[in-house]
Amino acid sequence: MPYITRKIKLYRKGKNLPSYADLIDGKFDLSKTTPTTYRFLPTTYTRWSEYKIDGPQSEVYNRKKFAERIDRLFYSVYGKYVDTDDCMIGIQDYNNYLIPKKSGGQRVISEPNSDLKRKQYEIINLFNYIARHHETKLYHAAAYAYIEDRSIVNCLNKHKANESNWFLKLDIKDCFGSTNYNMVVEQLSKIYPFNDILNPYQSYYYSFTRNHFKQVLKVCFLSDSLPQGAPTSPMLLNLMMIPFDYELAKQLNSKGFVYTRYADDIIISHKYKFDFREITNIVEETFRKNNYTYIINKDKIRYGSRAGRNWNLGLMLNKDNQITIGWRKKKEFKALLTKVCFEKILSCSEINKINGLISYYKMIDKPYTEYIIDHIGSKFKVDLHEKLRVV
């Protein structure tokens, strides 16, 4: 049975409400019922009937059309008459540079050159096409990083809504660097509709498509790992983590926990105090059972209550169950705006940097951010909105 993430309509009117299985298998007449709400359902196990996959002519045609698109992408990436063994992606196709980490040390960013980046964006378009065509999502409901209309605020809001008091923060050690090609292929073979593409028992015609799909995936890797800086890496990470996210969320949600993941940062919370060592062992066991090679960074395990310094993803969920940037950052923000009031000329780069910070703070607490801007501006008789406008 494959994993599937799907956004469906919930129908509340009428006496005989459809089950989730009836909805996805098309056994319920949707035309006779009025949808009253939309809801994003978390990833779930489900059986796909032979009719759904292999039955009607439209499905067979769509699969063929889908296979042809993969084949076209393969030839676009590698060239029609080129041996793929001589076309492996190497370090020469990337521009590497270092950026400092907050915790100290440096992070290696590997940015693909323009030609390789174009090919990787073609792969992203292919995966989005697959998702649209099959009405699926490329991430689990517990994932919040690198996803449109999802942010760290949405991530913490899930814990806030539960009124959680105790938090466990875990970090996957070298997450992108530990994600190798074989692990991605194995996890994709569990996820619909990629399980259909990677099915070794498909017909001879589709065996070419399966091999082409695997070759196309190799374009996303550098030295058998996902390079930080490639546009395909975040998408593949969220996609291949669907089985793990599902299995862990299933175990923890049944015990009253809230589980979210922001890239390599795992946050688990509960209303009441719990044994964080037991939960950490459950996370590690879920990795092992599902054949993930990840390990938890023991030096970054943090456990505590909301009454203390409850920092998550750079934000604080305080004792009043409010998401804030913290008093220190508020103080620094006020000092920055005061400095802007006395600066005669600001460069475009400085204006863009300050506006970016303001947009970030507005995402977290818009009323407070706007109040501070107006308060500092009126105090020094400066129109900060006009001064920070890019000409």
C-alpha positions as semicolon CSV with decimal commas, in nm:
position;residue;x (nm);y (nm);z (nm)
1;M;0,000;0,000;0,000
2;P;0,146;0,337;-0,098
3;Y;0,155;0,655;0,105
4;I;-0,048;0,939;-0,042
5;T;-0,099;1,303;0,053
6;R;-0,415;1,446;-0,097
7;K;-0,623;1,758;-0,054
8;I;-0,993;1,670;-0,071
9;K;-1,330;1,831;-0,001
10;L;-1,522;1,736;0,311
11;Y;-1,897;1,701;0,270
12;R;-2,105;1,761;0,581
13;K;-2,460;1,784;0,451
14;G;-2,683;1,479;0,432
15;K;-2,728;1,170;0,647
16;N;-2,500;0,924;0,471
17;L;-2,160;1,092;0,475
18;P;-1,889;0,938;0,257
19;S;-1,580;0,782;0,404
20;Y;-1,237;0,900;0,297
21;A;-1,187;0,574;0,105
22;D;-1,515;0,626;-0,081
23;L;-1,413;0,977;-0,180
24;I;-1,074;0,885;-0,325
25;D;-1,207;0,572;-0,497
26;G;-1,486;0,767;-0,663
27;K;-1,764;0,556;-0,506
28;F;-1,956;0,859;-0,380
29;D;-2,162;1,084;-0,608
30;L;-2,016;1,426;-0,535
31;S;-2,261;1,605;-0,765
32;K;-2,549;1,546;-0,521
33;T;-2,374;1,702;-0,223
34;T;-2,272;2,060;-0,157
35;P;-1,922;2,110;-0,015
36;T;-1,928;2,318;0,303
37;T;-1,560;2,323;0,390
38;Y;-1,214;2,240;0,262
39;R;-0,957;2,067;0,474
40;F;-0,601;1,949;0,417
41;L;-0,596;1,586;0,525
42;P;-0,266;1,446;0,655
43;T;-0,089;1,170;0,469
44;T;-0,264;0,838;0,512
45;Y;-0,232;0,477;0,414
46;T;-0,484;0,372;0,153
47;R;-0,535;0,085;-0,086
48;W;-0,560;0,164;-0,454
49;S;-0,789;-0,070;-0,644
50;E;-0,689;-0,225;-0,975
51;Y;-0,961;-0,015;-1,135
52;K;-0,802;0,306;-1,013
53;I;-0,456;0,222;-1,144
54;D;-0,500;-0,014;-1,435
55;G;-0,863;-0,010;-1,536
56;P;-1,010;0,269;-1,747
57;Q;-0,862;0,376;-2,078
58;S;-0,813;0,733;-1,954
59;E;-0,578;0,610;-1,681
60;V;-0,376;0,406;-1,929
61;Y;-0,355;0,703;-2,164
62;N;-0,250;0,938;-1,886
63;R;0,020;0,698;-1,772
64;K;0,155;0,682;-2,126
65;K;0,145;1,061;-2,153
66;F;0,320;1,081;-1,819
67;A;0,589;0,836;-1,933
68;E;0,649;1,037;-2,249
69;R;0,703;1,351;-2,040
70;I;0,966;1,174;-1,829
71;D;1,139;1,048;-2,142
72;R;1,145;1,399;-2,293
73;L;1,296;1,537;-1,974
74;F;1,559;1,262;-1,975
75;Y;1,669;1,352;-2,329
76;S;1,660;1,721;-2,244
77;V;1,891;1,664;-1,947
78;Y;2,134;1,413;-2,091
79;G;2,107;1,452;-2,468
80;K;1,947;1,201;-2,700
81;Y;2,254;1,003;-2,801
82;V;2,482;1,049;-2,501
83;D;2,589;0,768;-2,270
84;T;2,467;0,870;-1,924
85;D;2,768;0,704;-1,758
86;D;2,988;0,975;-1,913
87;C;2,750;1,255;-1,807
88;M;2,757;1,232;-1,428
89;I;2,719;1,558;-1,240
90;G;3,039;1,662;-1,064
91;I;3,187;1,935;-0,850
92;Q;3,277;2,126;-1,166
93;D;2,905;2,189;-1,223
94;Y;2,868;2,375;-0,892
95;N;2,989;2,702;-0,747
96;N;3,080;2,649;-0,382
97;Y;3,097;2,915;-0,114
98;L;3,082;2,931;0,266
99;I;2,837;3,112;0,492
100;P;2,874;3,139;0,872
101;K;2,648;2,937;1,102
102;K;2,480;3,092;1,404
103;S;2,614;2,810;1,619
104;G;2,967;2,865;1,490
105;G;3,159;2,717;1,201
106;Q;3,069;2,747;0,836
107;R;2,810;2,595;0,605
108;V;2,901;2,488;0,251
109;I;2,655;2,611;-0,013
110;S;2,680;2,438;-0,351
111;E;2,499;2,641;-0,615
112;P;2,457;2,473;-0,957
113;N;2,572;2,658;-1,267
114;S;2,308;2,817;-1,490
115;D;2,275;2,519;-1,726
116;L;2,242;2,263;-1,447
117;K;2,005;2,489;-1,254
118;R;1,779;2,511;-1,561
119;K;1,769;2,130;-1,580
120;Q;1,689;2,105;-1,210
121;Y;1,400;2,349;-1,248
122;E;1,271;2,126;-1,530
123;I;1,275;1,837;-1,282
124;I;1,081;2,048;-1,029
125;N;0,823;2,122;-1,300
126;L;0,796;1,749;-1,370
127;F;0,730;1,667;-1,004
128;N;0,473;1,947;-0,980
129;Y;0,308;1,811;-1,294
130;I;0,292;1,466;-1,130
131;A;0,135;1,615;-0,818
132;R;-0,125;1,813;-1,014
133;H;-0,211;1,525;-1,243
134;H;-0,267;1,283;-0,953
135;E;-0,409;1,549;-0,718
136;T;-0,145;1,476;-0,457
137;K;0,097;1,681;-0,247
138;L;0,476;1,654;-0,242
139;Y;0,497;1,681;0,136
140;H;0,334;1,557;0,455
141;A;0,097;1,774;0,659
142;A;0,358;1,791;0,940
143;A;0,625;1,946;0,711
144;Y;0,654;2,326;0,700
145;A;0,988;2,415;0,538
146;Y;1,031;2,521;0,173
147;I;0,655;2,504;0,109
148;E;0,443;2,781;-0,038
149;D;0,207;2,946;0,214
150;R;0,380;2,765;0,503
151;S;0,628;2,921;0,743
152;I;0,784;2,891;1,087
153;V;0,485;3,083;1,225
154;N;0,243;2,823;1,085
155;C;0,464;2,554;1,233
156;L;0,453;2,702;1,584
157;N;0,083;2,784;1,555
158;K;0,013;2,411;1,548
159;H;0,175;2,374;1,891
160;K;0,012;2,695;2,011
161;A;-0,334;2,566;1,914
162;N;-0,273;2,256;2,124
163;E;-0,176;2,477;2,420
164;S;0,134;2,264;2,464
165;N;0,346;2,329;2,774
166;W;0,644;2,096;2,723
167;F;0,864;2,092;2,413
168;L;1,130;1,860;2,272
169;K;1,356;1,995;1,997
170;L;1,560;1,748;1,789
171;D;1,802;1,809;1,503
172;I;1,886;1,565;1,223
173;K;2,263;1,564;1,189
174;D;2,386;1,672;0,844
175;C;2,039;1,615;0,699
176;F;2,107;1,709;0,335
177;G;2,454;1,555;0,334
178;S;2,316;1,225;0,472
179;T;2,041;1,200;0,209
180;N;2,183;0,970;-0,058
181;Y;2,046;0,858;-0,393
182;N;1,953;0,501;-0,294
183;M;1,761;0,618;0,012
184;V;1,557;0,866;-0,197
185;V;1,472;0,603;-0,459
186;E;1,369;0,354;-0,188
187;Q;1,140;0,605;-0,016
188;L;0,986;0,727;-0,343
189;S;0,897;0,365;-0,425
190;K;0,660;0,377;-0,122
191;I;0,481;0,698;-0,225
192;Y;0,196;0,725;-0,476
193;P;0,229;0,775;-0,773
194;F;0,608;0,730;-0,770
195;N;0,560;0,370;-0,654
196;D;0,386;0,311;-0,987
197;I;0,676;0,462;-1,182
198;L;0,940;0,267;-0,990
199;N;0,744;-0,061;-0,991
200;P;0,985;-0,325;-1,132
201;Y;0,690;-0,538;-1,249
202;Q;0,565;-0,279;-1,495
203;S;0,554;-0,369;-1,862
204;Y;0,868;-0,368;-2,077
205;Y;0,766;-0,037;-2,234
206;Y;0,762;0,138;-1,896
207;S;1,094;-0,015;-1,787
208;F;1,263;0,249;-2,008
209;T;1,068;0,523;-1,831
210;R;1,166;0,379;-1,492
211;N;1,534;0,383;-1,586
212;H;1,503;0,734;-1,731
213;F;1,334;0,855;-1,411
214;K;1,618;0,716;-1,200
215;Q;1,877;0,878;-1,425
216;V;1,697;1,213;-1,405
217;L;1,703;1,190;-1,024
218;K;2,083;1,163;-1,032
219;V;2,099;1,518;-1,166
220;C;1,980;1,632;-0,822
221;F;2,278;1,482;-0,636
222;L;2,638;1,584;-0,579
223;S;2,880;1,322;-0,444
224;D;2,579;1,102;-0,357
225;S;2,412;1,363;-0,136
226;L;2,161;1,647;-0,173
227;P;2,361;1,968;-0,222
228;Q;2,250;2,268;-0,017
229;G;2,196;2,537;-0,277
230;A;2,032;2,322;-0,545
231;P;1,662;2,411;-0,603
232;T;1,563;2,043;-0,612
233;S;1,706;1,952;-0,269
234;P;1,427;2,097;-0,048
235;M;1,154;1,941;-0,262
236;L;1,316;1,596;-0,261
237;L;1,379;1,612;0,114
238;N;1,014;1,686;0,195
239;L;0,893;1,426;-0,053
240;M;1,113;1,139;0,062
241;M;1,035;1,216;0,428
242;I;0,661;1,145;0,379
243;P;0,684;0,784;0,509
244;F;0,879;0,895;0,817
245;D;0,650;1,192;0,885
246;Y;0,344;0,972;0,853
247;E;0,469;0,691;1,077
248;L;0,600;0,923;1,349
249;A;0,293;1,149;1,346
250;K;0,069;0,841;1,367
251;Q;0,248;0,716;1,679
252;L;0,276;1,051;1,855
253;N;-0,068;1,194;1,773
254;S;-0,235;0,889;1,927
255;K;-0,062;0,977;2,256
256;G;-0,163;1,343;2,256
257;F;0,162;1,483;2,115
258;V;0,195;1,743;1,840
259;Y;0,466;1,671;1,582
260;T;0,604;1,913;1,323
261;R;0,919;1,917;1,111
262;Y;1,090;2,219;0,962
263;A;1,358;2,076;0,731
264;D;1,597;1,903;0,974
265;D;1,439;2,051;1,289
266;I;1,188;1,827;1,466
267;I;0,956;1,977;1,729
268;I;0,743;1,755;1,952
269;S;0,519;1,899;2,222
270;H;0,259;1,794;2,477
271;K;0,035;1,959;2,734
272;Y;0,198;1,759;3,011
273;K;0,551;1,670;3,110
274;F;0,690;1,361;2,933
275;D;1,003;1,146;2,916
276;F;1,198;1,308;2,634
277;R;1,444;1,014;2,618
278;E;1,159;0,775;2,537
279;I;1,030;1,004;2,259
280;T;1,382;1,046;2,118
281;N;1,413;0,666;2,104
282;I;1,080;0,646;1,917
283;V;1,211;0,896;1,658
284;E;1,535;0,699;1,612
285;E;1,345;0,370;1,591
286;T;1,115;0,518;1,323
287;F;1,426;0,608;1,122
288;R;1,557;0,252;1,149
289;K;1,228;0,079;1,069
290;N;1,179;0,284;0,753
291;N;1,542;0,250;0,635
292;Y;1,650;0,610;0,685
293;T;2,019;0,654;0,760
294;Y;1,967;0,972;0,962
295;I;2,091;1,015;1,318
296;I;1,987;1,265;1,585
297;N;2,246;1,524;1,685
298;K;2,280;1,453;2,059
299;D;2,444;1,790;2,122
300;K;2,134;1,977;2,003
301;I;1,863;1,795;2,197
302;R;1,664;2,050;2,400
303;Y;1,373;1,982;2,634
304;G;1,187;2,229;2,851
305;S;0,862;2,400;2,939
306;R;0,691;2,702;2,791
307;A;0,760;2,886;3,117
308;G;1,133;2,889;3,042
309;R;1,337;2,999;2,740
310;N;1,118;2,823;2,487
311;W;1,290;2,917;2,159
312;N;1,184;2,731;1,848
313;L;1,307;2,810;1,497
314;G;1,430;3,150;1,612
315;L;1,097;3,245;1,773
316;M;0,966;3,221;2,126
317;L;0,639;3,062;2,231
318;N;0,615;3,230;2,569
319;K;0,436;3,148;2,895
320;D;0,127;3,334;2,770
321;N;0,114;3,103;2,467
322;Q;0,206;3,389;2,233
323;I;0,460;3,373;1,948
324;T;0,710;3,658;1,976
325;I;1,058;3,756;1,856
326;G;1,173;3,804;2,216
327;W;1,250;4,120;2,414
328;R;1,613;4,135;2,297
329;K;1,521;4,144;1,927
330;K;1,249;4,401;1,999
331;K;1,508;4,622;2,167
332;E;1,746;4,583;1,871
333;F;1,463;4,661;1,628
334;K;1,379;4,985;1,810
335;A;1,747;5,084;1,809
336;L;1,769;5,014;1,435
337;L;1,465;5,232;1,355
338;T;1,602;5,510;1,576
339;K;1,930;5,495;1,385
340;V;1,741;5,514;1,055
341;C;1,570;5,833;1,172
342;F;1,908;6,006;1,210
343;E;2,069;5,867;0,895
344;K;2,064;6,121;0,614
345;I;2,114;5,879;0,324
346;L;2,053;5,503;0,311
347;S;2,183;5,282;0,033
348;C;1,946;5,054;-0,159
349;S;2,103;4,746;-0,002
350;E;2,049;4,888;0,349
351;I;1,687;4,978;0,270
352;N;1,620;4,631;0,129
353;K;1,776;4,466;0,434
354;I;1,566;4,673;0,677
355;N;1,247;4,618;0,475
356;G;1,316;4,245;0,474
357;L;1,347;4,248;0,853
358;I;1,024;4,449;0,884
359;S;0,839;4,201;0,658
360;Y;0,967;3,913;0,871
361;Y;0,854;4,077;1,196
362;K;0,515;4,164;1,044
363;M;0,467;3,797;0,961
364;I;0,515;3,717;1,329
365;D;0,336;4,011;1,496
366;K;0,200;4,267;1,251
367;P;0,015;4,499;1,496
368;Y;0,319;4,536;1,724
369;T;0,560;4,591;1,433
370;E;0,344;4,863;1,277
371;Y;0,298;5,026;1,618
372;I;0,675;5,046;1,676
373;I;0,738;5,193;1,328
374;D;0,473;5,462;1,380
375;H;0,583;5,530;1,739
376;I;0,953;5,574;1,656
377;G;0,867;5,783;1,349
378;S;0,637;6,020;1,539
379;K;0,883;6,047;1,826
380;F;1,156;6,184;1,598
381;K;0,916;6,344;1,346
382;V;1,034;6,123;1,058
383;D;0,812;5,943;0,805
384;L;0,982;5,600;0,821
385;H;0,750;5,452;0,556
386;E;0,864;5,716;0,308
387;K;1,229;5,699;0,412
388;L;1,239;5,320;0,366
389;R;1,064;5,331;0,029
390;V;1,282;5,205;-0,254
391;V;1,296;5,464;-0,532
